[in-house]
Amino acid sequence: MNEPLKLFADIYTCMYLQMLIIIPLAAGVLFFAIPERFHSVKGILTLATALVTGYLGIALYSADPQMTAQGEILGRRCMALFNADILQNSEGFLTFTLDGLSKMIILFISILALLILVYTLIYNKNARVSNYYPWFLITLGSSYGAVLSDNLILFVIFWGILGITLYKLIPGKDEKSSAAAKKTMILIGASDTIMLVGVAIVWKLTDTLSINNISLETNNILTVTAFLALLVGSFTKAGAFPFHSWVPDYSETAPASSAALLPASLDKLLGIYFLARLTTNLFVMTEGIKLLLLTIGVLTIITAVLMALMQHDSKRLLGYHAVSQVGYMIVGFGLGSLVGIAAGLFHMINNAIYKSGLFLSTGAVERQTGKSDIAELGGLSKAMPVTFAASLIFAMSISGVPPFNGFASKWMIYQGIIDFGAGEGLASRLWFVWLGLAVLGSALTLASFVKFIGGIFLGRREPAMTKISEVPFLMWLPMAVLALFCILFGVFATGTIIPELFTPVVGAFTFNGLWSSSFVSLLVLISFILGFLIYLATGRKNFRTEESFIGGESAEKLGASFPAPEFYKTFSEFRLFSRIHERAEAKAFDIYDLSKKAVFWLSGGLSNAHTGVLPGYVIWVCAGLIIMLLIMI
């Protein structure tokens, strides 16, 4: 490209970067002025805004990578107040980066936000959240800003705004949802504070806040401290162990539209995006860091999926699975190889697709039935065929069943672990542990979603639900599109998706062994066709049907049924799991609850120290002065 054309393209890209962030933020603020009685009007205007930003996001995906100092550009154009440039010398602060990783995240933020918004236009008429659409747009604009920010302080500002919008997108209609909102705000806020410590250390060590100009070896106490402080922010946002406890609480009490937007998709994209920056840009990982990430990854997979197995509430079950899937992404990045990083990013995208779809399908069921408890549902497959078909595809995708997208990314992670085992060091020698636990987590996920699909859509329908029907077109259309993504991203993984989306981000890599997603998909299709032909050839009328019995009595005559969750109670009775499950239910692994108890204990101790007796206060003052003098000396 010649120089004038390149200059024009750069200006074009800079303008799109500005509008991508400013338009949704400005529209969100303006829409607060529209009264809530015009809720539908706000929804349509929000959809129009999302379409514009979606177009900008898609246009930026084809742009050349570059770093842009927006402060100078904005200052020249419009950021003047009383003849003074309020952005003077801000070039080092208002700096944005457009590279392969940020372009990919922006693209999927745009797609997922648009689909969820279409669903919300109908869904939110029943599950109303005050000023949902303005907060939705602020969330969208801040997400774009966080992904594009090159300056760490600017990144933390957008990151912090997202913590506020997360809090505001849960209605707080009762004590349970209010407690979940407060818990989310405190955990996210605390992690943001810890992140600032990491940013301060990085600035002290490098004298720069530019993400693209920092590369620290994690070989001393200061750099490791900075890495861990920033890692806390990534893990809390993504919902990784042990900072995960807000995700199931939020998922259970928030509307499906809010849960699909944040814990299921945007928060995962942003949390893992930042993990990618930490492990590939900001820091150089040592063997110890890899061991730490792999350990946390498999712990996140197993602990969360075991808790999911015990859940009766469908939304809380999905919340724990949202946590469990993060573990696979962490394992991918913990491997540190090109295959591992690509697999982690691929699974991040796949998870956002099928997890958003699962929350939308659960919201559809809840809207039609008024229930989210699996034990109270059943037999909805004929009444809600599109929701059932989409949910089945999402369930098989998250469980790693071929030929869907979840299988493709998990297979890449397994391949990366096997390759990792050829290396040296303790983490590499333990490759069979990482592989075994990752595969076990996938098997337990499948077991959990047998309960989810069977309990909600199969079995006998309750008499009170005989008039249940499918949700409106604008609600099932996003689910159908997401289900189609699950199929396409699985069938065309190795031939199109990985080379076009992920190779440009991480670089060229090769797979050891033979694997072609299209060939696997063809084999699966052939097996289904052969099975169907055999079924037709052997005669459909030769199958025998018998009555079901409960306690020796006919289930038909009793009118009884066996709720799907009952069978899964046996998992909590296993000697290996029972104690862990009891401790988990008592919040023994909930960092929020443990911190709250510690604070109350400390405040109680301080309260007891205030006896109201003057000599006691004199002793405390003298002791404090002595300690200060010793420190100063």
Residue pairs with C-beta under 8 A, 6 or more apart in sequence:
1 9
9 63
9 64
10 64
10 66
10 68
12 63
13 60
13 63
13 64
13 66
13 68
13 98
14 68
14 70
14 73
16 56
16 59
16 60
16 63
17 60
17 68
17 70
17 96
17 98
17 148
18 70
18 73
18 74
19 53
19 56
20 53
20 56
20 57
20 60
20 106
20 144
20 148
21 141
21 144
21 145
21 148
22 141
23 49
23 52
23 53
23 56
23 141
24 49
24 50
24 53
24 137
24 138
24 140
24 141
24 144
25 137
25 138
25 141
25 142
25 145
27 45
27 46
27 49
27 137
28 133
28 134
28 135
28 136
28 137
28 138
28 140
28 141
29 134
29 138
31 42
31 45
31 46
31 131
31 133
31 134
31 137
32 131
32 134
34 41
34 42
34 45
36 130
36 131
39 124
39 125
39 128
39 133
40 121
40 125
42 133
42 134
43 117
43 120
43 121
43 124
43 133
44 121
45 133
46 117
46 133
46 136
46 137
47 114
47 117
47 118
47 121
49 137
50 110
50 113
50 114
50 117
50 137
50 140
51 114
53 110
53 140
53 141
53 144
54 110
54 111
54 113
54 114
57 106
57 107
57 109
57 110
57 144
58 107
58 110
60 98
60 103
60 106
61 103
61 104
61 106
61 107
63 98
63 103
65 98
65 99
65 100
65 103
66 97
66 98
67 95
67 96
67 97
67 98
67 150
67 212
68 95
68 96
68 97
68 98
69 91
69 92
69 94
69 95
70 94
70 95
70 96
71 87
71 89
71 90
71 91
71 92
71 93
71 94
71 95
72 87
72 90
72 91
74 87
74 94
75 85
75 86
75 87
75 88
75 90
79 85
79 86
79 87
80 86
87 94
92 151
92 209
92 210
93 151
93 153
93 154
94 151
94 154
95 149
95 150
95 151
95 154
95 210
96 148
96 149
96 150
97 148
97 149
97 150
97 211
97 212
98 148
100 504
100 505
101 273
101 276
101 277
101 345
101 505
102 147
102 148
102 273
104 345
104 349
104 501
104 502
104 505
105 147
105 269
105 270
105 273
106 144
106 147
106 148
108 269
108 349
108 352
109 140
109 143
109 144
109 147
109 266
109 269
112 261
112 265
112 266
112 352
112 353
112 356
113 136
113 140
113 261
113 266
115 356
115 478
115 481
115 482
116 257
116 260
116 261
116 265
116 356
116 360
116 478
117 136
118 474
118 477
118 478
119 257
119 260
119 360
119 363
119 474
119 475
119 477
119 478
119 479
120 132
120 136
120 257
121 474
122 471
122 472
122 474
122 475
123 255
123 256
123 257
123 363
123 364
123 367
123 475
124 132
124 255
124 257
126 367
127 171
127 255
127 256
127 257
127 363
127 367
128 171
129 135
129 169
129 170
129 171
129 255
129 257
129 258
130 171
131 168
132 169
132 257
132 258
135 165
135 168
135 169
136 169
136 261
138 161
138 165
139 162
139 165
139 166
139 169
139 261
139 262
139 266
142 158
142 159
142 161
142 162
142 165
143 158
143 162
143 266
143 269
143 270
145 154
145 157
145 158
146 155
146 158
146 159
146 162
146 270
147 270
147 273
149 155
149 158
149 211
150 210
150 211
150 212
151 209
151 210
151 211
152 199
152 202
152 203
152 209
152 210
152 211
153 199
153 209
155 211
156 192
156 195
156 196
156 199
159 192
159 195
159 233
159 237
159 270
160 192
162 237
162 266
162 267
162 270
163 185
163 188
163 189
163 192
164 185
165 262
166 184
166 185
166 188
166 250
166 262
166 267
167 181
167 184
167 185
167 188
169 254
169 258
169 261
169 262
170 177
170 180
170 181
170 184
170 250
170 253
170 254
170 255
170 258
171 177
171 254
171 255
172 178
172 181
176 252
176 253
177 253
177 254
179 249
180 246
180 249
180 250
180 252
180 253
180 254
181 250
181 253
183 245
183 246
183 249
183 592
184 246
184 249
184 250
186 592
187 236
187 243
187 245
187 246
187 591
187 592
188 236
188 237
188 246
190 236
190 595
191 232
191 233
191 235
191 236
191 237
191 243
192 233
194 229
194 232
194 233
195 229
195 230
195 232
195 233
197 225
197 226
197 229
198 225
198 226
198 227
198 228
198 229
198 230
198 232
198 233
199 209
199 230
201 222
201 223
201 225
201 226
201 229
202 209
202 214
202 216
202 226
202 230
202 282
203 209
204 222
205 216
205 222
205 223
205 226
206 213
206 214
206 216
208 214
211 277
211 281
211 282
212 281
214 281
214 282
215 281
215 282
215 283
215 284
216 223
216 226
216 227
216 282
216 283
216 284
217 223
217 283
217 284
217 286
218 224
218 227
218 283
218 284
218 285
218 286
218 288
218 289
219 286
223 283
224 289
226 283
227 278
227 282
227 283
227 289
230 274
230 278
230 282
231 275
231 278
232 243
233 274
234 240
234 271
234 272
234 274
234 275
234 278
235 241
235 243
235 271
235 275
235 296
236 243
236 246
236 271
237 267
237 270
237 271
237 274
238 267
238 268
238 270
238 271
238 272
238 275
238 326
238 329
239 246
239 247
239 263
239 267
239 268
239 271
239 322
239 323
239 326
240 271
240 296
240 297
240 300
240 323
240 326
240 327
240 330
241 296
241 299
241 300
241 303
241 304
241 323
241 327
242 589
242 591
243 591
244 300
244 304
244 323
244 326
245 587
245 589
245 590
245 591
245 592
245 593
246 592
247 263
247 319
247 320
247 322
247 323
248 307
248 311
248 316
248 319
248 320
248 322
248 323
249 319
250 259
250 262
250 263
250 319
251 259
251 263
251 264
251 315
251 316
251 318
251 319
251 322
251 359
252 313
252 315
252 316
252 319
252 372
255 363
256 315
256 359
256 360
256 362
256 363
256 364
256 366
257 360
257 363
259 315
259 318
259 319
259 359
259 363
260 355
260 356
260 359
260 360
260 363
261 356
263 319
263 322
264 318
264 322
264 352
264 355
264 356
264 358
264 359
265 352
265 355
265 356
268 322
268 325
268 326
268 329
268 348
268 351
268 352
268 355
269 348
269 349
269 352
271 326
272 326
272 329
272 333
272 344
272 345
272 348
273 348
275 329
275 330
275 333
275 344
276 333
276 341
276 344
276 345
279 285
279 293
279 333
279 336
279 341
280 341
283 289
285 293
285 336
287 425
287 426
287 427
290 334
290 335
290 336
290 425
290 427
291 425
291 426
291 427
291 430
292 334
293 330
293 331
293 333
293 334
294 330
294 331
294 334
294 335
294 427
294 430
294 434
296 327
296 330
296 334
297 327
297 328
297 329
297 330
297 331
297 334
297 434
298 327
298 331
298 433
298 434
298 437
298 438
298 441
299 327
300 323
300 324
300 326
300 327
300 330
301 324
301 327
301 328
301 331
301 437
301 438
301 441
302 324
302 327
302 437
302 440
302 441
302 444
303 580
303 584
303 589
304 320
304 321
304 323
304 324
304 327
305 320
305 321
305 324
305 441
305 444
305 445
305 448
306 444
306 571
306 577
306 580
306 581
307 320
307 581
307 584
308 317
308 320
308 321
308 324
308 444
308 445
308 448
309 444
309 447
309 448
309 451
309 568
309 571
310 568
310 569
310 571
310 572
310 581
311 317
311 320
311 565
312 373
312 374
312 375
312 565
313 372
313 373
313 374
314 362
314 365
314 366
314 372
314 373
314 374
314 377
314 452
314 455
314 456
315 359
315 362
315 366
315 372
317 374
317 448
317 451
317 452
318 355
318 358
318 359
318 362
321 355
321 358
321 398
321 445
321 448
322 351
322 355
324 441
324 445
325 347
325 351
325 355
325 398
326 351
327 438
327 441
328 344
328 347
328 351
328 409
328 410
328 413
328 438
328 441
329 344
329 347
329 348
329 351
330 344
331 340
331 344
331 413
331 417
331 434
331 438
332 340
332 341
332 342
332 343
332 344
332 345
332 347
332 412
332 413
332 416
333 340
333 341
333 344
334 340
334 427
335 341
335 416
335 417
335 419
335 420
337 416
337 419
337 420
337 509
338 506
338 507
338 508
338 509
339 412
339 415
339 416
339 419
339 509
339 511
340 413
340 416
340 417
340 420
341 506
342 412
342 498
342 502
342 503
342 505
342 506
342 509
343 409
343 412
343 413
343 415
343 416
344 413
345 502
345 505
345 506
346 408
346 409
346 412
346 493
346 497
346 498
346 501
346 502
347 406
347 409
347 410
347 412
347 413
349 409
349 489
349 501
350 397
350 405
350 406
350 408
350 409
350 486
350 489
351 398
351 406
353 397
353 405
353 482
353 485
353 486
353 489
354 393
354 394
354 397
354 398
354 404
354 405
354 406
354 482
354 486
355 394
355 398
356 482
357 390
357 391
357 393
357 394
357 478
357 479
357 482
357 483
357 486
358 391
358 394
358 395
358 398
360 475
360 478
360 479
360 482
361 387
361 390
361 391
361 394
361 479
362 372
364 384
364 387
364 471
364 475
364 476
364 479
365 371
365 372
365 377
365 380
365 384
365 387
365 456
366 372
367 471
367 475
368 383
368 384
368 468
368 469
368 471
369 377
369 380
369 465
369 468
371 377
374 451
374 452
374 455
374 456
374 563
374 564
374 565
375 455
375 563
375 564
375 565
375 566
376 462
377 455
377 456
377 462
377 465
378 455
378 456
378 457
378 458
378 459
378 460
378 461
378 462
378 561
378 563
378 564
379 457
379 458
379 459
379 460
379 461
379 462
379 465
380 387
380 388
380 456
380 457
380 461
380 465
380 468
381 388
381 457
381 458
383 461
383 465
383 468
383 469
383 470
384 457
384 468
384 469
384 470
384 471
385 470
386 470
386 471
386 476
386 479
386 480
387 470
387 471
387 476
387 479
388 457
389 483
390 476
390 479
390 480
390 482
390 483
391 452
391 453
391 456
391 457
391 479
392 453
392 457
393 404
393 483
393 486
393 487
394 482
394 483
394 486
395 449
395 452
395 453
396 404
396 406
396 449
397 404
397 405
397 406
397 407
397 486
397 490
398 406
398 445
398 449
399 406
399 442
399 445
399 446
399 449
400 406
400 407
400 410
400 411
400 442
400 445
400 446
401 407
401 446
402 490
402 520
402 521
402 524
403 487
403 490
403 491
403 517
403 520
403 521
403 524
404 486
404 487
404 490
405 485
405 486
405 487
405 488
405 489
405 490
405 493
406 486
406 490
407 490
408 489
408 490
408 493
408 494
408 497
408 517
409 493
410 438
410 442
411 515
412 498
412 511
413 438
414 435
414 438
414 439
415 511
415 512
415 513
415 515
417 431
417 434
417 435
417 438
418 431
418 435
418 512
419 512
420 427
420 428
420 431
420 434
421 428
421 429
421 431
421 432
421 435
422 428
447 568
448 568
451 564
451 565
451 567
451 568
454 564
455 563
455 564
455 565
459 561
459 564
460 561
461 468
470 476
488 497
489 497
490 517
490 521
491 517
491 518
491 521
492 517
492 518
493 517
494 511
494 515
494 516
494 517
494 518
495 516
495 517
495 518
503 509
547 554
547 555
547 556
548 554
548 555
548 556
549 555
550 558
550 560
550 562
555 561
555 562
571 577
571 581
572 578
572 581
583 589
587 593
587 594
588 594
609 616
609 620
